[in-house]
Amino acid sequence: MRLSRFFLPLLKETPAEAQIVSHRLMLRTGMIRQEAAGIYAWLPLGFKVLKKIEKIVQEEMQRAGAIELLMPTLQLADLWRESGRYEDYGQEMLRIKDRHEREMLYGPTNEEMITEIFRGTVKTYKDLPLNLFHVQWKFRDEQRPRFGVMRGREFLMKDAYSFDIDEAAARRSYNRMFVAYLNTFARMGLKAVPMRADTGPIGGDLSHEFIILADTGESAVFCHKDLVDMPAPGTDVDWDDLQHIFEERTSLYAATEEMHDADAFAKVPEDKQLSARGIEVGHIFYFGEKYSKPMRAVVNGPDGDITVHMGSYGIGVSRLLGAIIEASHDDNGIIWPESVAPFDCAVINLRVGDAGCDAACEEAYAALQKAGRDVLYHDGDDRPGAKFASMDLIGIPHQLIIGPKGLADGNVELKNRATGERQVLPLAAALAQLTGA
Amino acid sequence: MRLSRFFLPLLKETPAEAQIVSHRLMLRTGMIRQEAAGIYAWLPLGFKVLKKIEKIVQEEMQRAGAIELLMPTLQLADLWRESGRYEDYGQEMLRIKDRHEREMLYGPTNEEMITEIFRGTVKTYKDLPLNLFHVQWKFRDEQRPRFGVMRGREFLMKDAYSFDIDEAAARRSYNRMFVAYLNTFARMGLKAVPMRADTGPIGGDLSHEFIILADTGESAVFCHKDLVDMPAPGTDVDWDDLQHIFEERTSLYAATEEMHDADAFAKVPEDKQLSARGIEVGHIFYFGEKYSKPMRAVVNGPDGDITVHMGSYGIGVSRLLGAIIEASHDDNGIIWPESVAPFDCAVINLRVGDAGCDAACEEAYAALQKAGRDVLYHDGDDRPGAKFASMDLIGIPHQLIIGPKGLADGNVELKNRATGERQVLPLAAALAQLTGA
């Protein structure tokens, strides 16, 4: 993409309302624009990152055997009356009446709807286990939306729902999601720690939040230090037998504030006790028959009817942008992990209009595109310092800097945003590095 | 994808409420499930087609120079008061109050919001022309939702918005979208005819609807017959000079009922007069300063302030599934064009459990996946007739049928869903055809 044909409205000033660094940087880089309290438009730079994060989430869900569908944003109130949650949910639920005065709501979560879909389509235990997921916009009418996309009202969420014939099978499904989540967050460069968590309005008695440690986190969390740097299990695992991975992670103490047990925490060796702030990026639940029983989600079993056991599994896709920035930035701006960066690399032309610079930049731009890299060509006429600053601000991992002085010596400069490392080398060598050729 | 691990809840009976063939087939094939009047869940088969259609739309928008972003579904009523449309829009607008009694609405279209984004971010004419698009769920509270996804309430739409310094430039932007639309629909196997159309609540004085001819269409349309089979311009065009393509298409008579001029139509040679029913799949508008003036979308020009000239360009992404099925089906089910088929090909195992059949099917499945084909492996234990019927019903373009009798002779069968053509040939030859190897 040529910057001259892109739409990248950077802000010179940081809006006063932004209290945390991710919110400030998302506004300054023109990733988002607030359209109402807690409701944002995703401008092209932010949209690109959002889609890259969504894609990682989808891929890891599919790898774990989940199948994608898409439920609508609006739901009938009567569906929520079946589970008893319509009255319970409180003011965070956005309630709506249509032109015929039918009571509806903007879905804050989808346990009821997926249970309705299941009971209307699946008749036999032979079709289980089944895990269905979607990535859809949701709405929770927060009393006080804040921190940008971290606590917005309209937000993008992945939610998966598992259906099994009994608790043992449901726990296998839970473990699959548990492992998929560890891999998902690791691919985004995040160290997510699963912690025992309160089940809140979703219900059930087994639940883990996946927490990123950050000073700006909204929750107090307590865990064994070793959990923070424990590597993700990876994808080369036996998906039918993950209990040892689950146990390895859950045998060490980790709990959110609501589930914190000071006595148990005191038994963790003192130098391993970590008490910190955390950002919740995922939350998984096993809740058995909580929805399937009142809503009669029943399949034929070998010996009669079976009420299915369910779990649900959420990832805050739009919130992840904020979480990643909180975890990875410096004074100059965002430091995107390569997997979710809006562009893999930038070509920075230090003197647009100079025949040699233009030709070298066009050559680099074409070669990188041909190699399948997502490349931004800075072809604007700002002065060099402004170009460096803006590419650092938006956090492009690899920056290929081409100017007349270097070219006179046959060289370009290749800069790594994360490490700050700079190499001076011939263009062909730089391109070989960037394309892995 | 193995069918045994997919979720494909086919219906045996056609629900009585479905009046048109696309609605019947989308329900029978388990592509969609109604969750409220005019509100559907997209089950995995339908979701896959929806995403393939969305991708074609995105690619052709990008080719025409438009840049993707994403606006939220909910909007502030006050924004629509600026343009004067809040009171005008009528009961199709779903009006909502949040917990603080702020007036909001579920966006039926986004002219106001994109104008707000533009005026807040673009300051100089040097950044024009600019075309921003998004693909987002919208809501129109139809009095009587019907025909499945053809006239739903919650629907997926692509809408693009162009910003230019004057009418001449805005018409160039209009032409770019005009040509992009012709190419977009052609890639989906559709013959879409641009017709002069009423501008309705969007406004302006230049507008074309893109119409698919179909007996089940909701509008009466009138056009010169030669327009129907006129090939799409293709992508090898000069995007800065498309006026001749625009004129070639618009010099022949074509109008929707609201814009129909019986006298002008009478001048079309009688054997070229086509009076038919049509389905609107796209609608483009040039409306000048209708929104930019009241909302003060102004940029600095070389000689002072310029109020920008705007256009908007919609494609009914979810409606296209219905339109394509209306245009392409037979008594056995859907005939998907390859570009949007949920799977490119099916491997049908006629005797699951037979070692030879299983091995040949696994080999075929692996080879097709490796070649990047999106393949469905029918590994279920239904009888052969049921397998053939279901693969024809869901419209898989290429079906590789592997059974013990054929294998005994060293052969498999390759069936083309659209033509009905069947070839008996060795597996390796069939795979070579399917992979283009």
Contacts between the chains, C-beta under 8 A, distances in Angstrom:
chain1	res1	chain2	res2	distance
A	5	B	65	6.6
A	5	B	67	7.7
A	6	B	67	6.4
A	7	B	67	4.9
A	7	B	69	7.4
A	7	B	121	7.9
A	7	B	130	6.5
A	7	B	132	6.5
A	9	B	121	3.7
A	9	B	122	7.0
A	30	B	121	7.0
A	33	B	117	6.0
A	33	B	120	6.7
A	33	B	121	7.3
A	35	B	71	7.2
A	35	B	72	5.8
A	35	B	75	6.8
A	35	B	76	7.1
A	35	B	79	7.9
A	35	B	113	6.3
A	35	B	116	7.4
A	36	B	72	7.8
A	36	B	74	6.9
A	36	B	75	7.2
A	36	B	76	4.9
A	36	B	102	7.7
A	36	B	104	6.9
A	37	B	102	8.0
A	39	B	72	4.9
A	39	B	74	5.8
A	40	B	72	6.5
A	41	B	69	6.6
A	41	B	70	6.9
A	41	B	71	4.7
A	41	B	72	6.3
A	41	B	113	7.0
A	41	B	117	5.9
A	42	B	69	5.8
A	42	B	70	4.2
A	42	B	71	7.8
A	43	B	69	5.2
A	43	B	117	7.5
A	43	B	121	7.7
A	44	B	67	5.2
A	44	B	68	6.3
A	44	B	69	5.1
A	44	B	132	7.9
A	47	B	68	6.0
A	47	B	69	5.1
A	47	B	70	5.1
A	50	B	70	7.3
A	65	B	5	6.7
A	67	B	5	7.7
A	67	B	6	6.4
A	67	B	7	4.9
A	67	B	44	5.1
A	68	B	44	6.3
A	68	B	47	6.0
A	69	B	7	7.4
A	69	B	41	6.6
A	69	B	42	5.8
A	69	B	43	5.2
A	69	B	44	5.1
A	69	B	47	5.1
A	70	B	41	6.9
A	70	B	42	4.2
A	70	B	47	5.1
A	70	B	50	7.3
A	71	B	35	7.2
A	71	B	41	4.7
A	71	B	42	7.8
A	72	B	35	5.8
A	72	B	36	7.8
A	72	B	39	4.9
A	72	B	40	6.5
A	72	B	41	6.3
A	72	B	137	7.5
A	72	B	154	4.9
A	73	B	73	6.3
A	73	B	137	5.9
A	73	B	154	6.6
A	74	B	36	6.9
A	74	B	39	5.8
A	74	B	106	7.7
A	74	B	139	7.1
A	74	B	153	8.0
A	74	B	154	5.8
A	75	B	35	6.8
A	75	B	36	7.3
A	76	B	35	7.1
A	76	B	36	4.9
A	79	B	35	7.9
A	91	B	99	4.7
A	92	B	99	8.0
A	94	B	96	6.8
A	94	B	98	6.5
A	94	B	99	7.9
A	96	B	94	6.8
A	96	B	96	5.3
A	96	B	106	7.9
A	98	B	94	6.5
A	98	B	141	5.5
A	98	B	153	8.0
A	99	B	91	4.7
A	99	B	92	8.0
A	99	B	94	7.9
A	99	B	141	4.8
A	99	B	143	7.1
A	102	B	36	7.7
A	102	B	37	8.0
A	104	B	36	6.9
A	106	B	74	7.7
A	106	B	96	7.9
A	106	B	106	8.0
A	113	B	35	6.3
A	113	B	41	7.0
A	116	B	35	7.4
A	117	B	33	5.9
A	117	B	41	5.8
A	117	B	43	7.5
A	120	B	33	6.7
A	121	B	7	7.9
A	121	B	9	3.7
A	121	B	30	7.0
A	121	B	33	7.3
A	121	B	43	7.7
A	122	B	9	7.0
A	130	B	7	6.5
A	132	B	7	6.4
A	132	B	44	7.9
A	137	B	72	7.5
A	137	B	73	5.9
A	137	B	137	7.1
A	139	B	74	7.0
A	141	B	98	5.5
A	141	B	99	4.8
A	143	B	99	7.1
A	153	B	74	7.9
A	153	B	98	7.9
A	154	B	72	4.9
A	154	B	73	6.6
A	154	B	74	5.8
